Structures are given as structure tokens and as C-alpha cells.
Amino acid sequence: MFSLNFDFLDEPIKLEGFTELVIENRTVFTKVVQALYEYSDDENYIQIFNEDYQALKTNELMLVNDVLGFDINSPTTLKLVYQDIIRQINDKPEVKSKIESYLNQAIQIIKDELVEFEIDLVSDEILLTEALKSLGVKIEIVSDTIFERFFEIIQVFKYLKAKELLVVINAGVYFSKSEIAAIAEYTELQNMNMLMINSAKYEGVKSRYVLDEDFVIMHEHMV
């Protein structure tokens, strides 16, 4: 569980499971989003910390500013995926040995071909990470709707064990009441921590925090 605190909050907001925060004042909304975009461990304007008051690390935060434009196969994400693949390969000595043998054969063939050129050429060793990149290993995207795409993002977050908190900005505008309810329910069942920050209220949640235009924070519970 994490807590979120920034200007205008009387006390930190608890972030456990699915949490929605509606910020109706445009200036404050923009400032909070900007602070999250530039988030660092020693952030002054916005603080996110765990039960031991330890700040959420930069690499533990996954921020989705735009559901449609979010790159699931970003270099940062693929780097973490490749690390997991390599870790899995390292646990299988026979497989690792076979892969290294094939890579060495490929390197030698290429080096032999370089000798035929009229100018001197050299080559570097091929690392397993580079081989995965060359093979185009990436996360498969099969979504047909925005709702399905959002669930793909959630699945990626769930897979990336280094990530502790998923924050999505203004995603509520894309989803129906039943879809938001499904997102909230799935998040709770998977014991994930997701903060959805919206600039307006949308139906589908059981409760939400609202910071209104007068900078009054309310915790609303829907029947």
C-alpha cells in the first residue's frame, strides 16, 4: 500500500488496489500530472511513499499519460523483458550453452566474410540481449478496442515485477460504467495498485476522492 500527498490535501490519500482521484481544478490537475511526469525519489511537490514512509522509487512507477499513445514495447519495457528472458535462460545451462554455440558460429561466419572486403573491418561480440533485439522479440499486441488495449497495459504492469504503482491519467473518458467497474474489480483481485487520475467524474467506481474547484477534498462512496 502507498500514500499520495501534495498541496491542498489535508492528509495523504491511501493507494491500495484501485483508487480514483478526481481533480476538478485545471491548474492543480496540470501541476499534479506534470509532477508525476517528472517524478523522482526526492520529489518536492508530490510525495508517494509506502507504509514505512519510504519514497516510491522512480523505476517503480509506471505512468500512462495516454492510453492510445502508450508504447507497450518501449525500450525501457523491453529491457526489463529481456532481463527476465536472460534470467530464465541462465537457469537452463544446456539451453544457454546451445544458444551461445549458435551465436559464436554466426559471429565466426560474419568475421570470415569481413576478411573478403578491401577495407579493414572489425566486429563486436554479440550479446544475448542484442540477439533478442535483432530477432525482434517484443510483446504481442492483439487489442481491437481501447478497453482491450488498456487491459494489455495492465498485464504488462503486472508482469513487470519492478513496478509497484500504475498511474493512469484521464483514462476514465474512454470507458463505460461497466468497463470502469471491471477495471477496478480486476485490479483488486490481482492485488495491484492503480491510481486513476481524472479531471471529471465517471460512473463505475465504488468510491473516489474528489478535489473540487474550491480545493476541498472529499471521499465519496457510491451506493
C-alpha positions in Angstrom: 0.0 0.0 0.0 1.2 3.5 -0.8 0.1 7.0 0.2 -0.1 10.1 -2.0 0.4 13.7 -0.8 0.6 17.1 -2.4 -0.7 20.7 -1.9 -4.3 21.0 -1.0 -4.6 17.6 0.7 -5.4 17.7 4.4 -3.8 14.3 4.7 -2.3 11.7 2.4 -4.6 9.6 0.2 -4.2 5.8 0.7 -3.4 4.0 -2.6 -4.4 0.4 -2.2 -5.9 -1.7 -5.0 -7.9 0.6 -7.3 -8.0 4.3 -6.4 -9.6 7.1 -8.3 -8.7 10.8 -7.7 -10.7 13.5 -9.5 -9.1 16.9 -9.6 -11.6 19.5 -10.9 -9.3 22.5 -10.8 -7.4 22.6 -14.1 -4.3 24.3 -12.7 -3.9 21.8 -9.9 -4.7 18.9 -12.2 -2.0 20.1 -14.7 0.5 20.6 -11.9 0.0 17.1 -10.4 0.3 15.5 -13.8 3.4 17.4 -14.6 4.9 16.4 -11.2 4.2 12.8 -11.9 5.7 13.0 -15.4 8.9 14.4 -13.8 8.7 12.2 -10.7 11.9 11.4 -8.8 12.6 9.9 -5.4 13.2 13.3 -3.9 10.2 15.0 -5.5 9.1 18.1 -3.5 5.7 18.9 -4.8 4.2 15.4 -4.8 5.1 12.6 -2.5 4.4 8.9 -2.9 5.5 6.6 0.0 4.9 3.2 1.5 3.8 2.2 5.0 7.4 2.6 6.2 7.4 6.2 4.8 10.0 5.2 2.1 9.5 7.1 -1.1 8.4 5.2 -4.2 11.4 4.9 -6.5 11.3 6.4 -10.0 11.7 2.9 -11.6 8.8 1.6 -9.5 6.3 4.0 -11.1 4.6 3.2 -14.4 2.8 6.3 -15.7 0.3 6.2 -18.6 -0.5 9.7 -19.8 -2.3 8.5 -22.9 -3.9 5.0 -23.2 -3.9 5.2 -27.0 -0.4 6.6 -27.4 1.2 4.5 -24.7 4.1 2.4 -26.2 3.8 -1.1 -24.7 7.1 -2.1 -26.4 9.1 0.9 -25.2 12.9 0.4 -24.9 12.5 0.6 -21.1 9.8 -2.1 -21.0 11.7 -4.4 -23.5 14.9 -4.1 -21.5 13.1 -5.5 -18.4 11.5 -8.2 -20.6 14.9 -9.2 -22.0 16.4 -9.3 -18.5 13.7 -11.8 -17.5 14.3 -13.9 -20.6 18.1 -14.0 -20.0 17.4 -14.9 -16.3 15.3 -17.8 -17.4 17.9 -18.9 -19.9 20.6 -18.7 -17.3 18.6 -21.2 -15.2 18.9 -23.7 -18.0 22.6 -24.4 -18.6 22.0 -26.7 -21.6 19.8 -24.2 -23.4 22.3 -21.4 -22.6 25.2 -23.4 -23.9 23.3 -24.2 -27.2 22.4 -20.6 -27.8 26.0 -19.4 -27.1 27.3 -22.0 -29.5 25.0 -20.9 -32.3 25.8 -17.2 -31.7 29.5 -18.0 -31.8 29.1 -19.8 -35.1 27.2 -16.9 -36.6 29.9 -14.4 -35.4 32.6 -16.5 -37.0 30.8 -16.8 -40.3 30.4 -13.0 -40.4 34.0 -12.4 -39.4 35.1 -14.7 -42.3 33.1 -12.6 -44.7 34.6 -9.4 -43.4 38.0 -10.6 -44.5 36.9 -10.5 -48.1 36.4 -6.7 -48.1 39.1 -4.4 -49.5 39.0 -2.2 -46.3 39.7 -3.4 -42.8 36.5 -4.2 -40.9 36.1 -5.4 -37.3 33.0 -6.6 -35.4 32.0 -6.7 -31.8 30.8 -9.8 -29.9 27.0 -10.3 -30.0 25.4 -10.2 -26.6 22.3 -12.2 -25.9 20.4 -9.0 -25.3 21.4 -7.7 -28.7 20.4 -11.1 -30.2 16.9 -10.8 -28.7 16.6 -7.2 -30.1 17.8 -8.3 -33.5 15.2 -11.1 -33.6 12.5 -8.5 -32.9 11.4 -10.1 -29.7 8.6 -7.9 -28.3 5.2 -8.0 -26.6 2.4 -9.1 -28.9 -0.4 -6.6 -29.3 -3.8 -8.0 -30.3 -6.3 -5.5 -28.9 -9.2 -4.3 -31.1 -10.7 -1.8 -28.6 -9.4 0.8 -26.2 -10.7 -1.3 -23.3 -8.7 -4.3 -24.5 -5.6 -2.2 -25.1 -5.9 -0.9 -21.5 -6.0 -4.4 -20.2 -2.9 -5.2 -22.2 -1.2 -2.3 -20.4 -2.4 -3.7 -17.1 -1.0 -7.1 -18.0 2.4 -5.6 -18.8 2.4 -3.8 -15.5 1.5 -7.0 -13.7 4.3 -8.8 -15.4 7.0 -6.2 -14.7 7.8 -7.1 -11.1 9.9 -4.0 -10.6 6.8 -1.8 -11.0 4.9 -1.1 -7.8 2.3 1.6 -8.8 0.4 2.1 -12.0 -0.8 5.7 -12.6 -3.2 6.5 -15.5 -4.2 10.0 -16.5 -7.7 10.9 -17.8 -8.4 7.3 -18.9 -12.0 7.4 -17.5 -13.2 9.3 -20.6 -12.7 6.2 -22.7 -14.7 3.7 -20.7 -18.3 2.9 -19.9 -19.6 2.4 -16.4 -19.3 -1.4 -16.6 -15.8 -1.2 -18.1 -14.5 1.0 -15.3 -16.1 -1.3 -12.8 -14.4 -4.3 -14.5 -11.0 -2.5 -14.3 -11.4 -1.7 -10.6 -12.5 -5.3 -9.8 -9.7 -6.8 -11.8 -7.1 -4.6 -10.1 -8.4 -5.5 -6.7 -8.5 -9.3 -7.5 -4.9 -9.2 -8.7 -3.7 -7.3 -5.6 -2.3 -4.5 -7.8 -2.0 -0.8 -7.0 -3.5 1.5 -9.6 -4.2 5.2 -9.3 -6.6 6.7 -11.9 -6.5 10.5 -12.0 -9.3 12.2 -13.9 -10.4 15.8 -14.4 -14.1 14.8 -14.3 -16.3 12.2 -12.5 -17.2 9.0 -14.3 -19.5 6.3 -13.2 -18.4 2.8 -12.4 -16.3 3.1 -9.2 -17.5 2.3 -5.7 -15.6 5.2 -4.1 -13.4 8.1 -5.2 -11.5 11.1 -3.9 -12.5 14.5 -5.3 -10.6 17.7 -5.0 -13.1 20.3 -6.1 -12.7 23.8 -7.5 -12.6 25.2 -4.0 -9.7 22.9 -3.1 -11.9 20.9 -0.7 -11.0 17.1 -0.7 -13.9 14.7 -0.3 -14.1 10.9 -0.2 -17.3 9.9 -2.0 -18.9 6.5 -1.6 -21.4 5.3 -4.3 -24.2 3.0 -3.4 
